[in-house]
Structures are given as structure tokens and as C-alpha cells.
Amino acid sequence: MRPTMRRSTEPRRRRAAALGITALVVTGGGLLGGPAQAAATASVAVDFPTHCIPPPIAGIPPIDGTTTAQITVDDATPQVGDTVAVTYTVVVPAASNPVDLALPADIMTPTGKVTLGGAQSGDVTVAGPKKNPPVPGKGAFPSFSMTGTFTVTAPGAITLSPGDYNIHTSYIMELDTPCTVTGPPAPVSETVVATGGGQVNERAVQLSAASGQAGDEVTVTGTKFTPGAGITVAGRDGDAQTGDTTTATADGSGAFTARLAVSDPDTTGIVAYEGGAWDAEKGAGPLAYTVTGGGEIPDGSQQLTTTVRAGTLSMTQAGDSVQLSGVDFGRGGASTGDLRTVTVEDFRGGPAGWSLTGKVTDFKGPGGARISADALGWTPSCATKPGSPSTCAAGSAGAVGSAGATLASTPDGAATGGEFTVDAGLSLDVPAFTGAGSYAGVLTLTLT
């Protein structure tokens, strides 16, 4: 008996910034903001009490003051499922330059959160560019804006209130001045009214920080992804993906946690998605993220870089024919043999696993005689080369048939790939009085 094997494969598939030191002093007084008003229908500037902690190096204790801020959106009447862009502008910060030293331009990077209420709850992470005018000694701290996005998940009035914010400075030293809302939430500054829409992508991500030096890790957590799905977490620069990527696997509830090292100064946001490429229907984000500095090259040094290129998913076979043992007319029984060894190489990199399946045709003999494809069974085995990120699992022993069966596979995971050898014992159950002669069927293996 000579089952001929055929193969089919389907591959699945900047610059240095000045370090900084500055201390911010909070101004006292100001009006206290009132409670959020769900009936607000237009963007207004609001005042709210703020507690700021200047950098310890400034030698200034925490001071309570007042922040004036305003929230605006690009769409005040979205549909459920739409993405709304949010701008958080601190019109009058609760801070000023406490020292006589003037601060240069473009050393301050703001980050913060906008609080959602009403028909939808949660926080929107926002971040601003490293851009500011020079601040004279003892001068007023300038206004700044931060942006972010959120996906509408429920119809009705959604309120937006200013939340906590942080001012990171890069001048001589890297320092932070966090300012928190006293007695949150702050008053409502903007209200959007959402109407019903189509199916909502409820996948969501959160960041442990909205900024960091080049090379810092940020913890990314996600919810409501497909349980067991491979997740790619990546930096974004507008519509383009940057070189900052990592992978994770969603647990049984669809949640995941990943740590992303952000080194590319072009990264301005972070996304997470299922599959091999960004898809807004199967992803979440971007959440704003700012690279504030670090990664500078000291004088007399050279930066070395290299690239690891992703490969393909492929397989090879040790041969294309198998001679099964003969059986006697009138007795029949098992006609046995061994599958030619199949070697699988998964050099793609990324979260996707692979599956190797097989199906067989009927065995054709003399005079139109046939042995059913369902009569062929196998006992698969699979070995993983040491050092491979994935571990392969053999398929179940049993009939192959024309419908096919799994020979071996590896699961999706945070890191996949490797080299694998796949074998199987073959057994064709020949009926006792099958006509004498030679029979042949075709076993086709498919790698996906």
C-alpha cells in the first residue's frame, strides 16, 4: 500500500533630550469647585481644589491651591461604539516657578486623567507634548493641554471632569510634580450625549504611567479580550506602529497584564490587539504615552543597534511515500507503516501558534475496488527542539478519514516559535475479503 503525501503550507502569520530640574510652588486661595452636574451640555472652564507635591529637592512642603481647567471633545453627540478624542486643558495651573532660575522652553511634559461619569464610568488617560514657553524666575507656570481617547460603550449623557495631573520636567534632573484633585470628582466641564449604535468593542487597556524615560517599562493591563487569545502590545506614532512591542495571552476572563519597554522616542501612544496586525475591532487604545528623555549617548560613546528579522512558518518531509505492510485475502487486518517524519519550523516571532492537520482519500485498487478513507488511523507523536519557546502537542490517536484530523499543534502564547519533529504510526484496517491487488490513497498535510 502506498499512500502518497502532499504538502501545503500557509504562513500565519532619536534624539537625546536634556535632563531636568525644576520645582513648582502651588498658589493658595481660589474658589472651590462644586459637585459634578450631569445636566451640563457645553464645555466650560471649572475651578477645583488641588493638592500638589513639589519635588523633594525644592524643599517645599505640599500646598493646596486651585486649578482652572477645561475639557473639550471632538464629538459631543457620538454613537455607541464611536471613539471620542478628549482634550484636557489646564488653563491656570495651581503652580508657579518658586526660584529665581529661569526655566528654558520645551522641558515640561504633562500627563493626567479625565474622569467619566453618568452613563459611562472610568478614566481617560491623557498626555501632552514636551512643549512650553520659557518660564522666568518666580514666573507664572504656563497653560498646557493633554489629549486622549475613549470608546463610547453605553447610550446616554456621559460627563467629563478634570482629574489628577502630573508635570514632568527634564532640565538638569528628571523630576515630577503630581497634583491630585481634593475631594474628587472635580466639577463637570463637558457632557456628551451618546445614542445607540452597533456592536461595541468593549476591549480596554490601562497604563501604569503615561510617561517615562526611554527604556522604562510601563505595565499594560487589558480586559474583555477574547479568552486565550494572543495579544500584541505595541507603541504607536499616529497610524504607524513603532519598534516598541511585547506579547501576552488573555486569561480565561479575557484579561492580561504585560510589561512594555518603551525606547522609541517616536512612541506617542500604546495599543493592544488580537491577531497579527492592528485592528480597531479587535484592539484597544491608543492610550497617550510620552517618552520624556533618557537613552542619551554620552560623549565619546557609540550607539550600537541591530535588527532581528521575523521569518516564516514552514515544514519539510523526509519523503513523499510510505509502503504499508501487506495483508492476506480472506483474513484482512491491519496494514501498518510509519509516516515520513515532518519537520516544522516556526520562525515568525509573535503570539500565534500553529496546527498541522491531515486528511486522506479513499484507497483505490484494481477494478474500481476501494478501501474507505475512514479505515486509516494514526498514532501521532511530536518532539520539541530544546530552546524552542513553544512546546508542541501530538494530536489524538484515531481515524484520519476524508474529514481530517490534527497531527500536532502548538498553542498561542506570549512568545512562540521553535523547531519540531512530527511522526505517526499508520494503520489501515483492511476488510477480510478485499480484492487482491495494490491500493493507494493520498494523505495531504496542511500547516496553518
C-alpha positions in Angstrom: 0.0 0.0 0.0 1.5 3.4 -1.0 -0.2 6.5 0.5 1.3 9.4 -1.4 1.8 12.5 0.8 1.4 16.1 -0.5 2.2 19.2 1.4 0.5 22.6 1.7 1.6 25.4 4.0 0.0 28.7 4.9 2.4 31.1 6.8 0.4 32.9 9.6 1.5 35.0 10.2 16.2 60.0 18.4 17.4 62.0 19.7 18.9 62.9 23.2 16.8 65.2 25.5 18.1 67.4 28.2 17.5 66.1 31.7 15.7 68.4 34.0 15.2 70.0 37.4 12.5 72.5 38.4 10.4 73.0 41.4 6.8 74.1 41.3 5.1 76.1 44.1 1.4 76.0 44.5 -0.5 79.2 44.9 -3.0 79.4 47.6 -6.6 80.6 47.6 -9.1 80.4 44.7 -12.7 79.1 44.5 -13.6 75.6 45.3 -15.5 73.7 42.6 -18.9 72.4 43.2 -20.2 68.9 42.5 -20.5 67.4 39.1 -23.6 68.5 37.2 -24.9 65.8 34.9 -27.1 68.3 33.1 -24.1 70.3 31.7 -24.3 70.3 27.9 -21.4 72.6 26.9 -17.8 72.7 27.7 -17.0 75.2 30.5 -13.9 76.0 32.4 -14.1 74.9 36.0 -12.2 75.5 39.2 -11.3 72.7 41.6 -9.1 72.3 44.7 -5.8 70.7 44.1 -3.1 69.2 46.3 0.3 69.3 44.7 3.6 67.8 45.9 6.6 69.7 44.6 9.8 67.7 44.0 11.6 67.0 47.3 14.7 68.8 46.1 12.8 72.0 46.1 12.4 71.9 49.8 8.8 73.0 49.6 6.0 71.2 51.5 2.8 70.1 49.8 0.5 73.1 49.2 -3.2 73.2 48.5 -4.4 75.5 45.7 -6.8 75.9 42.9 -6.6 74.7 39.3 -8.7 76.1 36.5 -9.2 73.5 33.7 -11.5 72.8 30.7 -12.4 69.6 28.9 -13.4 69.6 25.2 -14.2 66.7 22.8 -14.2 66.3 19.0 -17.7 64.8 19.0 -20.4 65.8 21.6 -23.1 63.5 20.1 -21.3 60.2 19.4 -22.9 56.8 18.8 -22.2 53.8 21.0 -19.0 52.2 19.6 -17.5 55.5 18.4 -14.1 56.8 19.6 -14.1 60.2 21.1 -11.0 62.4 21.3 -10.7 64.3 24.6 -8.5 67.4 25.3 -7.8 68.3 28.9 -6.5 71.9 29.1 -5.1 73.2 32.4 -5.9 76.9 31.9 -4.4 78.1 35.2 -2.2 75.6 36.9 -2.0 75.6 40.7 1.7 76.3 40.4 4.5 78.8 39.6 8.2 78.8 39.4 9.4 79.2 43.0 13.0 80.0 42.2 14.9 82.8 40.6 16.4 80.4 37.9 14.6 80.8 34.6 13.4 77.6 33.1 14.0 77.0 29.3 11.4 76.2 26.7 10.2 72.7 25.9 11.3 70.8 29.1 7.8 70.1 30.6 5.7 67.1 29.7 2.2 66.9 31.3 0.1 63.8 31.8 -3.2 63.2 33.5 -6.6 61.7 33.6 -10.2 62.7 32.8 -12.9 61.1 34.9 -16.1 59.8 33.1 -19.5 59.7 34.9 -23.1 59.3 34.1 -23.9 56.7 31.5 -20.3 55.5 31.5 -17.6 55.4 34.2 -13.8 55.1 34.2 -10.8 57.3 33.5 -9.3 58.5 30.2 -5.5 58.7 30.2 -4.3 61.9 28.5 -0.8 63.3 27.8 0.7 66.4 26.3 3.8 67.1 24.2 7.1 68.3 25.7 6.4 71.9 24.8 6.3 75.1 26.9 7.4 78.7 26.6 10.4 79.8 28.8 9.3 80.4 32.4 11.1 83.3 34.1 12.3 83.1 37.6 9.4 83.3 40.0 7.2 83.5 36.9 3.7 82.0 36.4 3.5 78.5 35.2 2.1 78.3 31.6 -1.2 76.7 30.5 -0.9 73.3 28.8 -3.1 70.7 27.1 -3.2 66.9 27.1 -5.1 64.6 24.8 -6.5 61.1 24.8 -9.4 59.0 23.6 -12.2 56.7 24.9 -14.7 54.4 23.3 -18.4 55.0 24.0 -19.9 51.9 25.5 -23.4 53.0 26.6 -26.1 55.4 25.4 -27.0 58.5 27.5 -25.3 61.5 29.0 -21.6 61.0 29.7 -20.0 63.6 31.9 -16.3 64.5 31.8 -14.4 66.0 34.7 -10.8 67.1 35.1 -8.8 64.6 37.1 -5.3 64.3 38.6 -2.4 65.6 36.5 1.4 65.4 36.7 4.1 67.8 35.4 7.4 66.1 34.4 10.4 68.3 33.9 13.6 67.4 32.1 16.2 70.1 33.0 19.4 69.1 34.8 17.3 66.3 36.5 14.2 64.3 35.8 11.5 65.4 38.3 7.7 65.1 38.8 5.2 67.3 40.4 1.9 65.3 40.9 -1.3 67.3 41.5 -4.4 65.5 42.7 -8.0 66.6 42.9 -9.0 67.3 46.5 -12.4 65.6 47.2 -12.9 64.1 43.7 -14.5 64.2 41.4 -13.9 67.8 40.1 -16.9 69.7 38.6 -18.1 68.6 35.2 -16.6 70.5 32.4 -18.1 68.7 29.4 -21.0 66.4 28.7 -21.5 64.2 25.6 -24.8 62.6 24.8 -24.4 59.2 23.2 -27.0 57.4 21.1 -27.4 53.7 20.4 -25.1 52.2 17.8 -23.8 48.9 16.5 -21.9 46.2 18.3 -19.5 47.6 20.8 -15.9 46.6 21.1 -15.5 46.6 24.9 -11.8 45.7 25.0 -10.0 48.2 27.2 -6.4 48.8 28.3 -4.9 50.8 31.2 -1.3 52.0 31.7 0.6 52.2 35.0 2.1 55.5 33.8 1.6 58.0 31.0 5.2 58.9 30.5 8.7 57.6 31.2 12.3 57.9 30.2 13.5 56.0 27.1 13.9 52.4 28.1 11.5 52.5 31.1 8.9 49.7 31.3 5.2 50.5 31.6 2.7 47.9 32.9 -0.2 47.5 30.4 -3.4 45.7 31.7 -6.3 44.7 29.4 -9.9 43.5 29.9 -12.6 41.9 27.8 -10.3 40.5 25.2 -11.0 37.0 23.8 -10.1 34.4 26.4 -6.9 32.6 25.5 -6.1 35.0 22.6 -2.6 36.0 21.9 -2.2 39.8 22.5 0.3 42.2 20.9 1.1 45.3 22.9 2.7 48.0 20.9 3.8 51.6 20.7 2.1 53.9 18.1 3.1 57.1 16.3 -0.1 58.2 14.7 -1.2 55.5 12.4 2.1 53.7 12.4 3.5 51.1 14.8 6.8 51.9 16.4 9.5 49.4 17.4 8.2 49.0 21.0 6.3 45.7 21.2 5.7 42.8 23.5 3.1 40.0 23.7 0.8 38.4 26.3 -2.0 35.9 26.4 -5.5 36.7 27.7 -6.6 34.5 30.6 -10.0 32.8 30.9 -11.8 36.0 31.7 -10.2 37.9 28.8 -7.8 39.9 31.0 -4.0 40.2 30.5 -1.0 42.0 32.0 2.1 42.9 30.1 5.3 45.0 30.6 6.3 47.1 27.6 9.7 48.6 27.5 9.3 51.9 25.6 12.5 53.0 24.0 11.4 54.6 20.7 11.1 58.4 21.1 8.5 58.4 18.4 6.1 56.4 20.6 3.2 58.7 21.5 0.6 56.1 22.3 0.2 52.4 23.3 -2.3 49.9 21.9 -3.2 46.2 22.4 -4.8 44.0 19.9 -5.5 40.4 18.9 -4.1 38.9 15.7 -1.1 39.7 13.5 -1.8 43.4 12.9 -3.7 46.3 14.4 -7.4 46.0 14.0 -9.7 48.6 15.8 -12.4 45.9 16.1 -10.1 43.5 18.0 -8.0 46.0 19.9 -8.0 48.9 22.4 -6.2 52.2 22.5 -4.2 54.1 21.8 -3.6 55.5 25.2 -1.3 58.5 25.2 2.3 57.9 26.4 5.2 60.3 26.3 8.9 59.5 26.2 10.3 62.2 28.5 14.1 61.6 28.0 16.8 59.1 28.8 18.7 57.0 26.4 21.2 59.8 25.8 24.5 58.8 24.3 27.4 60.1 26.4 30.2 62.0 24.8 32.8 59.6 23.4 30.3 56.8 23.1 28.7 55.0 20.1 25.2 53.6 20.0 25.0 50.1 18.5 21.8 48.7 17.0 20.8 45.6 15.3 17.6 44.0 13.8 16.1 40.6 14.4 14.1 39.7 11.3 10.9 37.6 11.6 10.8 34.5 9.4 8.0 32.2 8.3 6.1 29.1 9.3 7.2 26.1 7.2 7.5 22.3 7.1 9.6 19.7 5.3 9.1 15.9 4.9 11.6 13.1 4.9 9.9 11.6 1.9 6.7 11.5 -0.1 5.6 7.9 0.0 5.0 5.2 2.6 4.9 1.4 1.9 2.4 -0.2 4.3 2.6 -3.8 5.2 0.6 -6.3 3.2 -2.3 -8.4 4.4 -3.9 -11.7 3.2 -7.1 -12.0 1.2 -9.7 -13.6 3.3 -8.1 -12.5 6.6 -7.6 -8.8 6.2 -6.4 -6.8 9.2 -4.1 -4.0 9.9 -1.8 -2.8 7.1 0.8 -0.7 9.1 3.7 1.7 8.5 5.2 4.9 9.7 4.6 8.4 8.5 7.6 10.1 6.9 9.0 12.5 9.6 7.7 16.0 9.2 9.9 18.9 10.5 8.1 22.1 11.4 10.0 25.4 11.7 8.2 28.4 13.3 10.5 31.4 12.9 7.8 34.1 12.7 8.0 35.5 16.2 4.8 36.8 17.8 1.9 35.3 19.7 0.5 32.8 17.2 0.8 29.0 17.5 0.3 26.6 14.6 -1.7 23.5 13.7 -0.7 20.6 11.4 -3.6 18.6 10.1 -4.1 15.7 7.7 -6.8 14.1 5.6 -6.7 11.1 3.3 -8.6 10.0 0.2 -10.1 6.5 -0.3 -7.6 3.8 -1.2 -8.2 2.9 -4.9 -7.5 -0.6 -6.1 -7.9 -2.8 -9.2 -11.3 -2.9 -11.0 -12.6 0.1 -9.1 -12.2 -1.6 -5.7 -11.8 0.8 -2.7 -10.9 0.9 0.9 -12.6 3.7 2.8 -10.6 6.7 3.9 -12.1 6.2 7.3 -10.2 2.9 7.6 -6.9 4.8 8.0 -5.9 5.6 11.6 -2.8 7.1 13.1 -1.0 7.5 16.5 0.8 10.9 16.4 3.9 11.9 18.3 5.7 15.3 18.4 9.1 16.3 19.8 10.3 19.9 20.5 13.8 21.0 19.9 15.4 22.3 23.1 15.3 26.0 23.5 12.1 26.5 21.5 9.7 29.0 23.1 6.7 26.7 22.2 6.1 23.1 23.1 4.2 21.0 20.6 1.4 18.6 21.4 0.6 15.5 19.5 -2.9 15.0 18.1 -5.2 12.3 19.3 -4.9 8.7 18.1 -7.7 7.7 15.9 -9.2 7.8 12.4 -7.9 10.3 9.9 -10.6 10.0 7.2 -11.5 12.4 4.5 -12.7 14.9 7.1 -9.2 15.0 8.5 -7.7 15.1 12.0 -5.0 17.0 13.9 -1.5 15.6 13.7 0.2 18.1 16.0 0.0 21.7 17.2 1.3 24.4 19.5 -0.8 27.0 21.4 -0.9 30.7 21.0 1.2 32.4 23.7 3.2 35.5 24.8 6.2 34.1 22.9 6.0 31.3 20.4 8.2 29.6 17.8 10.8 26.8 17.6 11.6 23.6 15.7 9.6 20.5 16.0 9.6 16.9 14.6 6.3 15.2 14.0 5.8 11.4 13.4 2.9 9.0 13.4 2.3 5.3 13.3 -0.2 4.4 10.5 -2.6 1.6 10.4 -5.1 0.8 7.6 -7.9 -1.6 8.6 -8.4 -3.8 5.5 -11.6 -5.8 5.3 -11.1 -9.6 5.1 -12.3 -10.2 1.6 -10.9 -7.1 -0.1 -10.0 -7.9 -3.6 -6.3 -8.8 -4.1 -4.1 -6.1 -5.6 -2.3 -2.8 -4.9 -4.3 0.0 -3.3 -3.1 3.7 -3.0 -4.5 6.7 -1.2 -3.2 10.3 -0.8 -2.6 11.8 2.6 -2.4 15.6 2.5 -0.9 17.5 5.4 -1.7 21.2 5.9 0.2 23.6 8.2 -1.6 26.7 9.4 
